[in-house]
Amino acid sequence: MKDDLYDRLIQKIDEKVPAFPFYVQEFIQHKLGKSSPQTIHEYLYDYNTFFEWLLTKHGYPSIQDIPLLVLEKLRIKDITEFENYLRIRLRNSDLTVNRKLSSLKSLFHYLSQIAEDENLYPYLKRNVMAKVEMASVRVSISKKAEKIENQILRTNDIKDEFTDFIQFVTEGYPKIYEAQLTGDAKKDRGANRMIQFHRMNKERDVAILSLFLGSGIRISELVNLDIEDVNKHNRTLNVLRKGNKEDIVDFDEQALIDLEEYLEVRNDRYELPSDFKPLFVPSKVGRKGTGRMSVRGVQKMIEKYVAAYQGPNLTAHKLRHSFATRLYENSKDIVLVKDQLGHESVETTNLYTHLSNTQRKRALEHMNRGGFID
């Protein structure tokens, strides 16, 4: 499995690299073997955002056509403008902005300090990124817990938000569009399309969401799953963690039920050959069921349901937070949660003890308001 995922990431890199200028291609070639394929893939994702921004700013025909001179002439005010674009237009968090700036620093360092032209001069004589100081985004664990407290699903004696959300995806979502039907074929075309699209992908979508809520795996780990990575008997998944580390992850019984329902319809519904490996595939619409569902495809699917659900502002990562919080509240075993999530350090996992404490504080406040405590 590890070699297979490694090969897939290399294939993705090979597919994306030709769209970039020659100097980015050389940087990626320089990094191959020194950095993990996952890191290099993230570089390309970050560079695509940056060069698309440059394309809009300078009007070149394509990203490939952006010359080194453009990078050499960039000034601090240009990088500040790019940061504002990330924060305001793309709504990137400080952590995401820092990651993208760090990716650019690596590229610019290579171009100014390592790469040489035919005359043995560096590609860049000026490195504007060397002047860029990234803002500190150190946040206490309690502050992180406070920020996501109302953006995760909860399960308690009063309400089971996990079940409510999955039931909405299964039954409530199509009812929104069914209620919009008027009997007029032209007016109903859009609503019918959404109903049919949901009917086509319901089992797949529920299985994906149920796996997030029943295992806590990362979105990158989910999209890389193959059929052979699922052990239904043991209820485990073979996943590739950060740093190319292979791991085995448990998932709960409800996720197994939802996954089996998807697998029953998968091949016929998406017109797949019996030996087709990727577990989750895109809709037949556009790509005709070929390939592997992408990270962005999963994100868009979640965004669609969350917008209609009108509950917590969920993302794939917040579904992971939801699972981890529930697991800690049921086990009180922080090491178990750490191992399940694939964290390197228990300090990262301590977030879920703070989320649990926040819930207890809310319960106490409710008791005080209700007069249950003298």
Secondary structure as GFF3:
##gff-version 3
##sequence-region A 1 374
A	DSSP	alpha_helix	2	16	.	.	.	ID=ss1
A	DSSP	three_ten_helix	17	19	.	.	.	ID=ss2
A	DSSP	alpha_helix	22	31	.	.	.	ID=ss3
A	DSSP	alpha_helix	37	58	.	.	.	ID=ss4
A	DSSP	three_ten_helix	63	65	.	.	.	ID=ss5
A	DSSP	alpha_helix	68	72	.	.	.	ID=ss6
A	DSSP	alpha_helix	76	84	.	.	.	ID=ss7
A	DSSP	pi_helix	85	89	.	.	.	ID=ss8
A	DSSP	alpha_helix	94	109	.	.	.	ID=ss9
A	DSSP	pi_helix	110	114	.	.	.	ID=ss10
A	DSSP	three_ten_helix	128	131	.	.	.	ID=ss11
A	DSSP	alpha_helix	141	148	.	.	.	ID=ss12
A	DSSP	three_ten_helix	149	151	.	.	.	ID=ss13
A	DSSP	alpha_helix	161	167	.	.	.	ID=ss14
A	DSSP	pi_helix	168	172	.	.	.	ID=ss15
A	DSSP	alpha_helix	173	178	.	.	.	ID=ss16
A	DSSP	alpha_helix	185	215	.	.	.	ID=ss17
A	DSSP	alpha_helix	219	223	.	.	.	ID=ss18
A	DSSP	three_ten_helix	227	229	.	.	.	ID=ss19
A	DSSP	beta_strand	230	231	.	.	.	ID=ss20
A	DSSP	beta_strand	236	241	.	.	.	ID=ss21
A	DSSP	beta_strand	245	250	.	.	.	ID=ss22
A	DSSP	alpha_helix	253	269	.	.	.	ID=ss23
A	DSSP	alpha_helix	284	287	.	.	.	ID=ss24
A	DSSP	alpha_helix	295	309	.	.	.	ID=ss25
A	DSSP	alpha_helix	316	331	.	.	.	ID=ss26
A	DSSP	alpha_helix	334	341	.	.	.	ID=ss27
A	DSSP	alpha_helix	346	349	.	.	.	ID=ss28
A	DSSP	alpha_helix	351	369	.	.	.	ID=ss29
###
